[in-house]
Amino acid sequence: MPDFQPNEYLFETHADKAKDRWEIYAWAVRDAMVKAGNFSACELSLKDKFKYESYMQMKPGAQEPAALSNDTLEGKLLLGQSPVTSPKDLPNNQAEYKLVEHTDRE
């Protein structure tokens, strides 16, 4: 991908994307990277990403991120199928792991 040099046309044309010039520039670079790399854009907030990460790593006290839709999760976008978020989502004959309670964690 070539260097990306912002100009006034960019800031005027995409003023609806953000209020500050740096946010418009950041949006444009992200959009160009998504398109050039043939990636799927993830629109989850950073806060929701951290909740999902904590849940997937089975951190003590992590709650199931019920507000996240399976349609927006990265696993479905990349693999074309619903992501497995817990062992209960797997049929009994496909379970490859089991949950173990860790009482020694701080």
C-alpha positions as CSV (number, residue, x, y, z in Angstrom):
1,M,0.0,0.0,0.0
2,P,1.5,3.4,-0.9
3,D,2.0,6.2,1.6
4,F,-1.2,8.0,2.5
5,Q,-1.0,11.8,2.4
6,P,-4.2,13.6,3.6
7,N,-5.4,16.7,1.8
8,E,-8.3,19.2,2.2
9,Y,-10.5,17.2,-0.1
10,L,-10.3,14.3,2.3
11,F,-11.3,16.4,5.3
12,E,-14.1,18.2,3.5
13,T,-15.6,15.1,1.8
14,H,-15.5,12.9,4.9
15,A,-16.4,15.5,7.5
16,D,-19.4,13.4,8.5
17,K,-17.1,10.6,9.7
18,A,-15.7,12.5,12.7
19,K,-15.4,16.0,14.1
20,D,-11.6,16.4,14.4
21,R,-9.2,16.2,11.5
22,W,-7.1,13.5,13.1
23,E,-10.2,11.4,13.5
24,I,-11.1,11.8,9.9
25,Y,-7.5,10.9,8.9
26,A,-7.6,7.8,11.3
27,W,-10.9,6.7,9.8
28,A,-9.5,7.1,6.2
29,V,-6.3,5.1,7.0
30,R,-8.4,2.3,8.7
31,D,-10.8,2.2,5.8
32,A,-8.0,2.0,3.2
33,M,-6.3,-0.8,5.2
34,V,-9.5,-2.8,5.5
35,K,-10.2,-2.5,1.8
36,A,-6.6,-3.1,0.6
37,G,-6.1,-6.0,2.9
38,N,-9.5,-7.5,2.2
39,F,-10.3,-7.5,6.0
40,S,-13.6,-7.2,7.7
41,A,-14.1,-4.1,9.8
42,C,-14.9,-4.8,13.5
43,E,-17.2,-2.1,14.8
44,L,-17.1,-3.2,18.5
45,S,-16.0,-0.7,21.0
46,L,-12.7,-1.3,22.8
47,K,-14.6,-1.8,26.0
48,D,-16.6,-4.6,24.5
49,K,-13.5,-6.2,23.0
50,F,-11.9,-6.3,26.5
51,K,-15.1,-7.8,28.0
52,Y,-15.1,-10.5,25.3
53,E,-11.4,-11.2,25.7
54,S,-11.8,-11.6,29.5
55,Y,-14.7,-14.0,29.0
56,M,-12.8,-16.0,26.4
57,Q,-9.7,-16.3,28.7
58,M,-12.0,-17.4,31.5
59,K,-10.7,-14.8,33.9
60,P,-12.3,-14.9,37.3
61,G,-15.3,-12.6,37.5
62,A,-15.6,-12.2,33.8
63,Q,-19.2,-12.1,32.7
64,E,-20.6,-13.5,29.5
65,P,-20.8,-10.6,27.0
66,A,-24.5,-11.0,26.4
67,A,-24.7,-7.6,24.6
68,L,-22.4,-8.9,21.8
69,S,-24.2,-10.2,18.7
70,N,-22.7,-13.2,17.0
71,D,-23.0,-11.3,13.7
72,T,-20.4,-8.9,14.8
73,L,-17.9,-11.2,16.4
74,E,-14.6,-11.6,14.5
75,G,-14.8,-15.4,14.5
76,K,-17.9,-15.4,12.4
77,L,-16.6,-12.7,10.0
78,L,-13.4,-14.6,9.4
79,L,-14.6,-18.2,9.4
80,G,-18.1,-17.7,7.9
81,Q,-19.7,-19.5,10.9
82,S,-20.9,-18.8,14.4
83,P,-18.0,-18.6,16.8
84,V,-17.9,-21.0,19.7
85,T,-17.9,-18.9,22.9
86,S,-18.1,-21.7,25.5
87,P,-18.2,-25.5,25.7
88,K,-22.0,-25.4,26.0
89,D,-22.0,-24.2,22.3
90,L,-20.3,-27.5,21.2
91,P,-22.3,-30.7,20.7
92,N,-21.3,-33.3,23.3
93,N,-19.3,-35.4,20.8
94,Q,-17.2,-32.4,19.7
95,A,-16.1,-31.1,23.1
96,E,-12.3,-30.8,22.9
97,Y,-11.8,-29.3,26.4
98,K,-13.5,-29.0,29.7
99,L,-13.8,-26.2,32.1
100,V,-11.8,-26.5,35.3
101,E,-12.5,-24.4,38.3
102,H,-9.3,-22.6,39.5
103,T,-9.6,-21.7,43.1
104,D,-5.9,-20.8,43.5
105,R,-6.1,-17.7,41.3
106,E,-5.9,-14.3,42.9
